[in-house]
Amino acid sequence: MVGRKKLLEAKVVHVPDGDTLKANCGNGLTVVVRLCSIDTPEQAQPYGPEAREALAAMVLNKSVRIEQTARDRYGRIVGKVFRGRTFVNEEMVRHGHAWVYHDYSREPEFARLEERARKARQGLWALPKAKRVPPWEWRKFGKGKARPVEKGWKIWPWILAMLVAGVLAGGAYLWMTGRLDISRLVPSAIFQFLSAGQA
């Protein structure tokens, strides 16, 4: 599966989320690794903490081998992670802890594993459909800091609020210019107070 490709030996010291780890390679060298071909829910998303725990259970404080496939714009190593004979990236998909990152995946088997996990309702696939938002969409709308825009979101509450504000502003303008008589709508004591203020 790994052929004769040179692998980096390291010990995982931190797992911040379900698709990222920090590993100590010795000699004071620490690397941050983004698991290639997969994407897990952000920590603020449903199933984000569970995905992180699943990865941590596999690799935290354990020795791993890392096959670098690229570097991302944050300077992280992007690659395949192995613990013994276990292909960690693959296991995350197999058990429903991760989405296949189709735009970047070069692992044909991952799509089949994702489909099996989906049918078996494993991991994140057990969530209600409305809560299964792909992480790349979450980041696009919510940037990982807030809840993303969901399908079916309605704009009518904002339109209603704007209409109400417009009516109130228009009414206030008419009353201030003397074109609106509110004496029948407002109790006399309040009307006298308002009239005194207007004068």
Backbone as CSV, one residue per row, in Angstrom:
resi,resn,N_x,N_y,N_z,CA_x,CA_y,CA_z,C_x,C_y,C_z
1,MET,0.828,-1.220,0.000,0.000,0.000,0.000,0.858,1.264,0.000
2,VAL,2.052,1.194,0.717,2.885,2.375,0.795,4.102,2.297,-0.112
3,GLY,4.345,1.083,-0.686,5.472,0.922,-1.587,6.783,1.207,-0.883
4,ARG,7.725,1.785,-1.607,9.038,2.096,-1.036,9.189,3.580,-0.740
5,LYS,8.107,4.269,-0.640,8.178,5.706,-0.395,8.744,5.970,0.992
6,LYS,9.562,7.001,1.087,10.176,7.363,2.355,9.117,7.946,3.279
7,LEU,9.050,7.436,4.496,8.066,7.878,5.472,8.759,8.550,6.649
8,LEU,8.116,9.567,7.181,8.628,10.282,8.338,8.120,9.602,9.605
9,GLU,9.018,9.231,10.492,8.646,8.600,11.762,8.437,9.702,12.803
10,ALA,7.373,9.602,13.578,7.084,10.644,14.556,6.157,10.115,15.646
11,LYS,6.092,10.854,16.741,5.169,10.530,17.821,4.149,11.654,17.943
12,VAL,2.883,11.300,17.926,1.814,12.303,17.976,1.698,12.857,19.393
13,VAL,1.753,14.190,19.496,1.699,14.832,20.813,0.431,15.658,21.021
14,HIS,-0.290,15.920,19.931,-1.514,16.738,20.061,-2.441,16.476,18.884
15,VAL,-3.744,16.428,19.168,-4.757,16.251,18.121,-5.787,17.376,18.279
16,PRO,-5.657,18.465,17.522,-6.587,19.591,17.674,-7.975,19.353,17.095
17,ASP,-8.047,18.517,16.036,-9.353,18.205,15.449,-9.257,16.868,14.724
18,GLY,-10.327,16.501,14.022,-10.399,15.170,13.445,-9.540,14.913,12.230
19,ASP,-8.939,15.946,11.652,-8.102,15.711,10.476,-6.736,16.381,10.573
20,THR,-6.349,16.754,11.784,-5.060,17.414,11.977,-4.371,16.865,13.223
21,LEU,-3.056,16.731,13.150,-2.309,16.290,14.324,-0.966,16.997,14.370
22,LYS,-0.403,17.046,15.559,0.943,17.585,15.741,1.816,16.436,16.217
23,ALA,2.981,16.300,15.601,3.842,15.169,15.924,5.280,15.612,16.138
24,ASN,5.951,14.932,17.069,7.349,15.210,17.385,8.220,14.200,16.655
25,CYS,9.097,14.711,15.797,9.955,13.833,14.992,11.317,13.613,15.634
26,GLY,11.534,14.172,16.807,12.844,14.067,17.444,13.732,15.222,17.045
27,ASN,14.834,15.385,17.773,15.785,16.482,17.508,15.110,17.848,17.550
28,GLY,14.039,17.950,18.344,13.347,19.227,18.482,12.451,19.598,17.326
29,LEU,12.307,18.705,16.358,11.470,18.993,15.191,10.026,18.550,15.440
30,THR,9.111,19.497,15.355,7.682,19.209,15.496,6.981,19.613,14.211
31,VAL,6.112,18.748,13.716,5.392,19.045,12.478,3.892,18.992,12.726
32,VAL,3.169,19.794,11.949,1.706,19.749,11.963,1.288,19.069,10.664
33,VAL,0.439,18.056,10.800,0.050,17.250,9.648,-1.454,17.326,9.425
34,ARG,-1.827,17.648,8.203,-3.238,17.640,7.778,-3.455,16.355,7.001
35,LEU,-4.346,15.484,7.502,-4.594,14.211,6.829,-5.187,14.461,5.448
36,CYS,-4.567,13.894,4.423,-5.027,14.138,3.061,-6.281,13.325,2.741
37,SER,-7.009,13.801,1.772,-8.172,13.124,1.174,-9.414,13.088,2.060
38,ILE,-9.335,13.612,3.292,-10.510,13.603,4.167,-10.751,14.988,4.744
39,ASP,-11.951,15.191,5.237,-12.307,16.446,5.899,-13.289,16.088,7.000
40,THR,-13.012,16.530,8.208,-13.902,16.207,9.324,-14.637,17.450,9.795
41,PRO,-15.780,17.276,10.473,-16.521,18.437,10.964,-15.653,19.323,11.853
42,GLU,-15.841,20.626,11.722,-15.133,21.569,12.583,-15.591,21.377,14.030
43,GLN,-14.787,21.854,14.968,-15.097,21.636,16.380,-16.434,22.240,16.802
44,ALA,-16.847,23.326,16.145,-18.126,23.954,16.475,-19.299,23.272,15.788
45,GLN,-19.009,22.348,14.882,-20.062,21.637,14.156,-20.532,20.418,14.934
46,PRO,-21.760,19.943,14.643,-22.161,18.646,15.158,-21.156,17.584,14.717
47,TYR,-20.768,16.735,15.613,-19.839,15.628,15.433,-18.377,16.074,15.335
48,GLY,-18.102,17.350,15.452,-16.710,17.800,15.434,-15.895,17.227,16.588
49,PRO,-16.382,17.350,17.830,-15.629,16.789,18.961,-15.471,15.268,18.875
50,GLU,-16.509,14.591,18.383,-16.433,13.132,18.263,-15.376,12.710,17.239
51,ALA,-15.278,13.472,16.148,-14.265,13.161,15.135,-12.868,13.346,15.712
52,ARG,-12.677,14.403,16.483,-11.374,14.633,17.113,-11.026,13.494,18.077
53,GLU,-12.028,13.080,18.869,-11.791,11.994,19.817,-11.450,10.689,19.107
54,ALA,-12.090,10.454,17.961,-11.814,9.230,17.200,-10.363,9.211,16.698
55,LEU,-9.902,10.351,16.181,-8.517,10.419,15.707,-7.545,10.296,16.876
56,ALA,-7.856,10.981,17.972,-6.982,10.925,19.150,-6.860,9.497,19.674
57,ALA,-7.970,8.763,19.666,-7.943,7.382,20.149,-7.009,6.517,19.307
58,MET,-6.869,6.845,18.043,-6.008,6.061,17.157,-4.538,6.441,17.243
59,VAL,-4.256,7.751,17.429,-2.860,8.170,17.254,-2.222,8.929,18.416
60,LEU,-2.996,9.502,19.330,-2.399,10.357,20.363,-1.429,9.560,21.236
61,ASN,-0.230,10.125,21.404,0.848,9.511,22.189,1.350,8.199,21.574
62,LYS,1.084,8.026,20.289,1.530,6.818,19.597,2.488,7.189,18.461
63,SER,3.327,6.226,18.106,4.259,6.434,16.997,3.530,6.208,15.682
64,VAL,3.766,7.086,14.736,3.125,6.984,13.423,4.166,7.198,12.333
65,ARG,3.789,6.843,11.116,4.581,7.142,9.942,3.761,8.090,9.063
66,ILE,4.418,9.083,8.531,3.734,10.106,7.742,4.317,10.135,6.345
67,GLU,3.461,9.965,5.362,3.881,10.076,3.966,3.373,11.409,3.426
68,GLN,4.269,12.332,3.226,3.876,13.669,2.765,3.474,13.644,1.302
69,THR,2.319,14.240,1.008,1.873,14.348,-0.383,1.909,15.801,-0.872
70,ALA,1.913,16.739,0.081,1.920,18.161,-0.296,2.131,19.006,0.952
71,ARG,2.144,20.314,0.747,2.095,21.278,1.854,0.970,22.235,1.545
72,ASP,0.227,22.622,2.582,-0.884,23.540,2.333,-0.457,24.979,2.550
73,ARG,-1.386,25.898,2.375,-1.052,27.324,2.454,-0.681,27.769,3.862
74,TYR,-0.964,26.913,4.859,-0.602,27.233,6.238,0.755,26.648,6.617
75,GLY,1.404,26.000,5.659,2.707,25.415,5.918,2.649,24.029,6.536
76,ARG,1.458,23.470,6.661,1.327,22.139,7.239,1.678,21.062,6.213
77,ILE,2.192,19.951,6.720,2.365,18.785,5.865,0.991,18.208,5.578
78,VAL,0.711,17.905,4.336,-0.516,17.198,3.966,-0.082,15.794,3.587
79,GLY,-0.700,14.799,4.210,-0.233,13.468,3.888,-1.039,12.327,4.467
80,LYS,-0.514,11.137,4.221,-1.108,9.903,4.722,-0.442,9.569,6.051
81,VAL,-1.242,9.107,6.985,-0.714,8.761,8.301,-0.980,7.279,8.558
82,PHE,0.058,6.584,9.022,-0.046,5.153,9.304,0.358,4.886,10.749
83,ARG,-0.440,4.074,11.414,-0.057,3.581,12.738,0.051,2.064,12.622
84,GLY,1.280,1.573,12.593,1.475,0.161,12.281,0.995,-0.097,10.862
85,ARG,0.100,-1.062,10.698,-0.452,-1.356,9.378,-1.749,-0.598,9.108
86,THR,-2.176,0.193,10.064,-3.441,0.915,9.920,-3.246,2.223,9.160
87,PHE,-3.980,2.378,8.091,-3.996,3.621,7.309,-5.035,4.512,7.982
88,VAL,-4.579,5.469,8.771,-5.451,6.266,9.632,-6.490,7.051,8.835
89,ASN,-6.077,7.690,7.753,-7.015,8.459,6.923,-8.188,7.572,6.508
90,GLU,-7.853,6.370,6.061,-8.864,5.430,5.587,-9.811,5.002,6.709
91,GLU,-9.244,4.760,7.891,-10.065,4.326,9.026,-11.059,5.407,9.437
92,MET,-10.659,6.658,9.327,-11.565,7.756,9.679,-12.788,7.753,8.770
93,VAL,-12.589,7.466,7.491,-13.702,7.394,6.548,-14.519,6.126,6.779
94,ARG,-13.821,5.012,6.973,-14.477,3.712,7.126,-15.513,3.714,8.264
95,HIS,-15.182,4.392,9.349,-16.058,4.382,10.520,-16.975,5.615,10.603
96,GLY,-17.014,6.385,9.524,-17.943,7.510,9.477,-17.509,8.723,10.272
97,HIS,-16.218,8.832,10.566,-15.733,9.985,11.328,-15.328,11.145,10.416
98,ALA,-15.285,10.897,9.108,-14.810,11.925,8.170,-15.544,11.838,6.848
99,TRP,-15.626,12.987,6.189,-16.093,13.052,4.817,-14.903,12.788,3.903
100,VAL,-15.168,12.267,2.734,-14.119,12.233,1.711,-14.029,13.641,1.137
101,TYR,-12.808,14.178,1.080,-12.601,15.520,0.538,-12.435,15.361,-0.972
102,HIS,-13.564,15.218,-1.675,-13.559,14.813,-3.078,-12.735,15.725,-3.982
103,ASP,-12.677,17.013,-3.663,-11.910,17.931,-4.516,-10.412,17.642,-4.474
104,TYR,-9.971,16.955,-3.395,-8.538,16.720,-3.234,-8.174,15.245,-3.081
105,SER,-9.160,14.381,-3.000,-8.884,12.970,-2.746,-8.340,12.246,-3.982
106,ARG,-7.318,11.445,-3.746,-6.765,10.586,-4.795,-6.892,9.123,-4.382
107,GLU,-7.841,8.849,-3.515,-8.055,7.500,-3.002,-9.427,6.998,-3.457
108,PRO,-9.504,6.283,-4.561,-10.801,5.809,-5.089,-11.596,4.977,-4.079
109,GLU,-10.878,4.219,-3.258,-11.553,3.359,-2.288,-12.321,4.160,-1.245
110,PHE,-11.880,5.385,-0.982,-12.519,6.198,0.059,-13.992,6.458,-0.235
111,ALA,-14.325,6.689,-1.491,-15.723,6.954,-1.858,-16.601,5.753,-1.524
112,ARG,-16.083,4.545,-1.767,-16.851,3.332,-1.451,-16.997,3.156,0.050
113,LEU,-15.934,3.455,0.782,-16.004,3.338,2.238,-16.987,4.355,2.826
114,GLU,-16.987,5.556,2.271,-17.918,6.580,2.747,-19.360,6.137,2.510
115,GLU,-19.620,5.566,1.340,-20.968,5.118,1.017,-21.418,4.002,1.971
116,ARG,-20.516,3.102,2.310,-20.858,2.032,3.252,-21.171,2.600,4.634
117,ALA,-20.350,3.538,5.079,-20.577,4.153,6.387,-21.895,4.911,6.402
118,ARG,-22.198,5.569,5.283,-23.453,6.308,5.168,-24.652,5.356,5.267
119,LYS,-24.591,4.252,4.540,-25.693,3.287,4.566,-25.853,2.629,5.930
120,ALA,-24.733,2.432,6.621,-24.772,1.812,7.945,-25.056,2.826,9.049
121,ARG,-25.161,4.106,8.665,-25.411,5.192,9.617,-24.372,5.185,10.736
122,GLN,-23.117,5.097,10.329,-22.023,5.120,11.282,-21.518,6.539,11.481
123,GLY,-21.065,6.813,12.680,-20.438,8.090,12.965,-21.322,9.283,12.633
124,LEU,-20.782,10.216,11.859,-21.525,11.438,11.523,-22.759,11.151,10.691
125,TRP,-22.811,9.971,10.031,-23.956,9.628,9.196,-25.179,9.244,10.017
126,ALA,-25.014,9.129,11.338,-26.156,8.875,12.211,-26.864,10.181,12.582
127,LEU,-26.232,11.315,12.271,-26.845,12.612,12.557,-28.049,12.847,11.649
128,PRO,-29.023,13.661,12.102,-30.108,14.064,11.194,-29.507,14.763,9.973
129,LYS,-30.149,14.606,8.844,-29.614,15.139,7.589,-29.315,16.634,7.676
130,ALA,-30.160,17.394,8.373,-29.968,18.843,8.465,-28.676,19.210,9.194
131,LYS,-28.161,18.299,10.016,-26.937,18.582,10.767,-25.690,18.059,10.079
132,ARG,-25.869,17.356,8.972,-24.711,16.824,8.243,-24.275,17.841,7.186
133,VAL,-23.647,18.900,7.630,-23.170,19.942,6.717,-21.704,19.664,6.399
134,PRO,-21.348,19.487,5.128,-19.940,19.252,4.793,-19.062,20.370,5.360
135,PRO,-17.936,20.022,5.948,-17.082,21.040,6.583,-16.671,22.162,5.653
136,TRP,-16.451,21.847,4.362,-16.040,22.907,3.431,-17.169,23.916,3.228
137,GLU,-18.423,23.466,3.314,-19.546,24.400,3.227,-19.664,25.202,4.516
138,TRP,-19.444,24.547,5.634,-19.478,25.225,6.935,-18.453,26.356,6.965
139,ARG,-17.250,26.058,6.509,-16.210,27.081,6.518,-16.539,28.204,5.554
140,LYS,-17.151,27.869,4.434,-17.501,28.875,3.435,-18.499,29.878,3.985
141,PHE,-19.510,29.390,4.709,-20.552,30.278,5.216,-20.267,30.796,6.617
142,GLY,-19.743,29.921,7.476,-19.559,30.318,8.867,-18.131,30.533,9.271
143,LYS,-17.183,30.199,8.383,-15.749,30.348,8.631,-15.323,29.652,9.918
144,GLY,-16.091,28.618,10.304,-15.718,27.839,11.468,-15.981,28.527,12.785
145,LYS,-16.551,29.735,12.769,-16.775,30.475,14.002,-18.247,30.586,14.358
146,ALA,-19.097,30.333,13.421,-20.529,30.480,13.658,-21.274,29.416,12.884
147,ARG,-22.529,29.298,13.188,-23.351,28.312,12.503,-23.518,28.698,11.038
148,PRO,-23.362,27.736,10.133,-23.471,28.069,8.714,-24.898,28.339,8.300
149,VAL,-25.048,28.978,7.149,-26.369,29.174,6.583,-26.904,27.822,6.159
150,GLU,-28.067,27.453,6.618,-28.625,26.153,6.293,-29.577,26.264,5.122
151,LYS,-29.724,25.141,4.431,-30.686,25.113,3.347,-32.076,25.347,3.916
152,GLY,-32.894,26.077,3.197,-34.248,26.330,3.659,-34.332,27.546,4.576
153,TRP,-33.175,28.216,4.812,-33.191,29.397,5.665,-34.061,30.459,5.011
154,LYS,-34.930,31.074,5.809,-35.887,32.046,5.296,-35.438,33.469,5.615
155,ILE,-35.694,34.363,4.663,-35.334,35.767,4.847,-36.521,36.591,5.343
156,TRP,-37.711,35.939,5.379,-38.904,36.726,5.701,-38.865,37.382,7.080
157,PRO,-38.233,36.825,8.147,-38.217,37.559,9.422,-37.537,38.913,9.299
158,TRP,-36.471,38.966,8.473,-35.779,40.235,8.288,-36.640,41.224,7.503
159,ILE,-37.344,40.730,6.502,-38.224,41.606,5.723,-39.329,42.162,6.613
160,LEU,-39.915,41.296,7.450,-40.972,41.733,8.359,-40.463,42.792,9.326
161,ALA,-39.257,42.565,9.866,-38.684,43.530,10.809,-38.453,44.875,10.131
162,MET,-38.000,44.853,8.874,-37.774,46.101,8.143,-39.085,46.837,7.863
163,LEU,-40.133,46.070,7.549,-41.437,46.688,7.302,-41.979,47.354,8.557
164,VAL,-41.866,46.651,9.689,-42.346,47.211,10.957,-41.579,48.482,11.298
165,ALA,-40.247,48.431,11.130,-39.431,49.612,11.410,-39.819,50.774,10.500
166,GLY,-40.105,50.457,9.229,-40.508,51.501,8.292,-41.828,52.147,8.671
167,VAL,-42.795,51.310,9.086,-44.102,51.836,9.502,-43.948,52.725,10.724
168,LEU,-43.170,52.282,11.702,-42.967,53.077,12.916,-42.277,54.404,12.605
169,ALA,-41.261,54.363,11.745,-40.545,55.587,11.386,-41.465,56.552,10.633
170,GLY,-42.271,55.988,9.713,-43.204,56.832,8.964,-44.243,57.449,9.864
171,GLY,-44.767,56.654,10.812,-45.759,57.179,11.748,-45.178,58.283,12.616
172,ALA,-43.942,58.087,13.074,-43.299,59.101,13.906,-43.102,60.392,13.123
173,TYR,-42.734,60.269,11.851,-42.540,61.463,11.023,-43.857,62.224,10.840
174,LEU,-44.927,61.499,10.540,-46.229,62.141,10.341,-46.707,62.814,11.613
175,TRP,-46.486,62.156,12.757,-46.929,62.756,14.029,-46.123,64.012,14.343
176,MET,-44.806,63.965,14.087,-43.941,65.110,14.383,-44.288,66.306,13.491
177,THR,-44.750,66.029,12.274,-45.086,67.120,11.360,-46.547,67.546,11.502
178,GLY,-47.250,66.920,12.440,-48.634,67.283,12.685,-49.630,66.694,11.709
179,ARG,-49.231,65.729,10.898,-50.132,65.133,9.915,-50.833,63.887,10.436
180,LEU,-50.487,63.485,11.660,-51.094,62.282,12.229,-51.619,62.592,13.613
181,ASP,-52.905,62.311,13.839,-53.531,62.549,15.141,-53.556,61.229,15.911
182,ILE,-52.766,61.164,16.976,-52.714,59.926,17.749,-53.424,60.067,19.094
183,SER,-54.158,61.150,19.254,-54.810,61.387,20.549,-55.803,60.294,20.897
184,ARG,-56.428,59.660,19.888,-57.392,58.591,20.170,-56.719,57.258,20.468
185,LEU,-55.441,57.122,20.089,-54.746,55.847,20.244,-53.904,55.777,21.510
186,VAL,-53.509,56.948,22.025,-52.611,56.986,23.173,-53.371,57.520,24.391
187,PRO,-53.215,56.892,25.599,-53.854,57.405,26.819,-53.531,58.877,27.016
188,SER,-54.495,59.622,27.546,-54.380,61.084,27.627,-53.136,61.548,28.376
189,ALA,-52.772,60.864,29.467,-51.604,61.290,30.246,-50.339,61.196,29.405
190,ILE,-50.208,60.095,28.677,-49.018,59.919,27.831,-49.045,60.922,26.687
191,PHE,-50.263,61.154,26.110,-50.370,62.099,25.002,-49.977,63.504,25.439
192,GLN,-50.387,63.907,26.668,-50.023,65.229,27.166,-48.515,65.351,27.348
193,PHE,-47.902,64.240,27.855,-46.458,64.240,28.037,-45.727,64.372,26.708
194,LEU,-46.198,63.601,25.698,-45.578,63.673,24.397,-45.761,65.041,23.743
195,SER,-46.979,65.593,23.891,-47.278,66.907,23.311,-46.404,67.982,23.953
196,ALA,-46.186,67.862,25.281,-45.353,68.843,25.972,-43.926,68.750,25.473
197,GLY,-43.462,67.519,25.248,-42.115,67.342,24.726,-41.975,67.889,23.328
198,GLN,-43.020,67.734,22.500,-42.973,68.202,21.136,-42.936,69.723,21.095
199,ALA,-43.691,70.364,22.026,-43.722,71.812,22.082,-42.364,72.319,22.544
